[in-house]
């Protein structure tokens, strides 16, 4: 594959990770009645997806260098 393609994928997943950070923060600090009862599960899910995005960003960034 083309190294430019890996660079584009790294930027896309990096951008999604930045959005994931703000969304995780919003879940942890929200007092909305539909979020508050499931805060634990939503926090675990949002942090898991954030970790996945960060892993994919790092993976594609290293793939671009090789």
MARFIKE-340862 format. One record per residue: residue number from 0; residue in one letter; x, y, z of N, C-alpha, C, O, CB in turn. Coordinates in pm, whole numbers, plus 50000, padded with zeros to 5 digits. Glycine has a CB too. Layout:
<dokols>
 num residuo    nX    nY    nZ   caX   caY   caZ    cX    cY    cZ    oX    oY    oZ   cbX   cbY   cbZ
 NUM       A     X     Y     Z     X     Y     Z     X     Y     Z     X     Y     Z     X     Y     Z
...
</dokols>
This chain:
<dokols>
 num residuo    nX    nY    nZ   caX   caY   caZ    cX    cY    cZ    oX    oY    oZ   cbX   cbY   cbZ
   0       X 50083 49882 50000 50000 50000 50000 50088 50125 50000 50206 50121 50034 49906 49999 50120
   1       X 50028 50232 49962 50095 50359 49953 50114 50421 50091 50024 50413 50174 50016 50454 49863
   2       X 50230 50482 50117 50257 50544 50246 50165 50662 50271 50133 50692 50386 50402 50588 50254
   3       X 50122 50729 50167 50029 50841 50181 49895 50792 50234 49831 50861 50313 50010 50913 50047
   4       X 49853 50676 50192 49727 50618 50240 49733 50594 50390 49636 50622 50461 49697 50486 50166
   5       X 49845 50542 50440 49861 50520 50584 49863 50652 50660 49812 50660 50771 49989 50441 50611
   6       X 49923 50754 50601 49926 50886 50664 49784 50942 50675 49749 51000 50778 50016 50982 50585
   7       X 49705 50927 50572 49567 50974 50574 49487 50899 50680 49410 50960 50754 49501 50957 50435
   8       X 49504 50768 50686 49434 50689 50789 49476 50730 50929 49392 50736 51020 49460 50540 50768
   9       X 49604 50759 50948 49652 50802 51080 49587 50934 51120 49548 50951 51235 49805 50815 51081
  10       X 49576 51028 51026 49513 51155 51057 49363 51140 51083 49309 51208 51171 49536 51253 50943
  11       X 49297 51053 51010 49154 51032 51031 49129 50974 51170 49043 51024 51244 49096 50938 50924
  12       X 49203 50870 51207 49183 50810 51338 49230 50904 51450 49173 50903 51559 49258 50677 51347
  13       X 49332 50984 51425 49376 51084 51522 49270 51189 51546 49247 51230 51660 49504 51150 51476
  14       X 49205 51233 51440 49096 51330 51451 48979 51270 51528 48917 51337 51611 49050 51377 51312
  15       X 48949 51144 51500 48840 51077 51571 48875 51059 51719 48786 51065 51804 48810 50940 51507
  16       X 49003 51037 51751 49045 51024 51891 49027 51156 51965 48988 51156 52082 49192 50978 51898
  17       X 49055 51267 51900 49034 51397 51963 48887 51417 51994 48852 51467 52102 49086 51511 51872
  18       X 48800 51379 51902 48656 51385 51928 48615 51290 52039 48523 51320 52115 48578 51354 51802
  19       X 48681 51177 52048 48652 51079 52152 48688 51129 52290 48622 51095 52388 48724 50951 52124
  20       X 48793 51209 52299 48833 51266 52428 48723 51359 52479 48685 51352 52596 48968 51341 52417
  21       X 48674 51445 52394 48570 51538 52437 48440 51465 52470 48370 51504 52564 48544 51642 52329
  22       X 48409 51361 52395 48287 51284 52423 48299 51207 52554 48202 51199 52629 48258 51187 52307
  23       X 48414 51152 52582 48436 51083 52710 48422 51180 52827 48362 51148 52929 48575 51016 52713
  24       X 48478 51298 52811 48465 51400 52915 48320 51440 52937 48275 51458 53050 48549 51524 52880
  25       X 48246 51452 52828 48105 51489 52839 48025 51381 52910 47936 51412 52989 48045 51515 52700
  26       X 48055 51255 52885 47985 51145 52953 48018 51145 53102 47929 51126 53185 48024 51009 52889
  27       X 48145 51168 53136 48185 51162 53277 48132 51278 53359 48115 51265 53480 48335 51158 53286
  28       X 48106 51392 53297 48063 51509 53373 47916 51542 53354 47869 51640 53412 48145 51628 53333
  29       X 47843 51465 53278 47704 51495 53249 47613 51455 53366 47637 51356 53435 47660 51424 53123
  30       X 47510 51535 53386 47408 51503 53486 47272 51479 53418 47168 51486 53483 47397 51615 53590
  31       X 47275 51452 53289 47152 51427 53215 47086 51299 53268 47155 51202 53300 47180 51415 53063
  32       X 46953 51298 53278 46885 51182 53336 46899 51054 53254 46888 50944 53309 46741 51214 53353
  33       X 46923 51065 53125 46938 50944 53044 47081 50889 53047 47103 50773 53012 46897 50972 52900
  34       X 47178 50970 53088 47317 50925 53094 47356 50881 53234 47430 50784 53251 47411 51037 53047
  35       X 47308 50951 53335 47352 50927 53473 47337 50783 53520 47430 50732 53583 47275 51016 53565
  36       X 47226 50713 53495 47216 50575 53544 47315 50477 53478 47355 50379 53541 47076 50524 53523
  37       X 47354 50502 53355 47445 50412 53284 47585 50471 53270 47659 50433 53179 47390 50380 53147
  38       X 47622 50562 53356 47751 50631 53343 47869 50536 53344 47964 50555 53267 47767 50732 53456
  39       X 47866 50434 53427 47978 50341 53435 47999 50268 53303 48111 50262 53252 47955 50239 53548
  40       X 47893 50214 53247 47904 50139 53122 47940 50229 53005 48020 50192 52919 47772 50066 53092
  41       X 47882 50349 53002 47914 50442 52894 48058 50490 52903 48124 50510 52801 47819 50560 52897
  42       X 48108 50509 53024 48247 50552 53042 48343 50443 52996 48440 50471 52926 48275 50588 53189
  43       X 48316 50319 53034 48401 50208 52991 48400 50195 52839 48505 50176 52778 48354 50076 53055
  44       X 48282 50207 52779 48272 50194 52634 48344 50310 52564 48418 50287 52468 48123 50191 52591
  45       X 48324 50432 52612 48388 50546 52546 48539 50542 52560 48610 50576 52465 48333 50678 52603
  46       X 48590 50502 52675 48735 50492 52692 48793 50377 52611 48906 50387 52562 48769 50475 52840
  47       X 48718 50268 52596 48763 50157 52513 48773 50196 52366 48870 50161 52298 48669 50040 52528
  48       X 48673 50268 52318 48676 50313 52179 48786 50416 52159 48853 50417 52055 48540 50372 52137
  49       X 48806 50503 52257 48914 50601 52249 49049 50531 52243 49135 50570 52164 48909 50697 52371
  50       X 49068 50429 52324 49194 50353 52321 49214 50286 52186 49326 50281 52135 49195 50248 52433
  51       X 49106 50234 52128 49114 50173 51995 49157 50275 51890 49242 50246 51807 48979 50110 51956
  52       X 49098 50395 51893 49135 50499 51797 49280 50541 51814 49351 50561 51716 49044 50621 51813
  53       X 49325 50553 51939 49465 50589 51962 49559 50479 51914 49665 50508 51858 49489 50617 52110
  54       X 49521 50353 51937 49603 50242 51888 49611 50243 51736 49719 50226 51679 49545 50108 51937
  55       X 49497 50262 51669 49497 50263 51523 49575 50381 51467 49643 50369 51365 49354 50267 51470
  56       X 49566 50496 51534 49645 50611 51491 49794 50580 51498 49868 50607 51403 49612 50734 51578
  57       X 49837 50524 51610 49979 50489 51626 50021 50381 51527 50130 50387 51470 50007 50443 51770
  58       X 49935 50282 51507 49966 50173 51415 49987 50224 51273 50086 50190 51208 49854 50068 51418
  59       X 49893 50306 51224 49906 50356 51087 50018 50457 51074 50079 50468 50968 49774 50418 51041
  60       X 50048 50532 51181 50159 50628 51174 50292 50553 51162 50379 50593 51084 50159 50719 51298
  61       X 50307 50445 51239 50430 50364 51229 50438 50292 51095 50546 50277 51039 50438 50262 51343
  62       X 50323 50248 51045 50320 50179 50916 50364 50276 50805 50427 50234 50708 50176 50123 50887
  63       X 50331 50403 50820 50368 50503 50721 50519 50520 50718 50577 50541 50611 50300 50637 50751
  64       X 50585 50512 50833 50729 50532 50839 50807 50416 50781 50917 50436 50728 50772 50555 50981
  65       X 50754 50295 50789 50828 50177 50742 50822 50161 50596 50879 50067 50541 50776 50053 50805
</dokols>
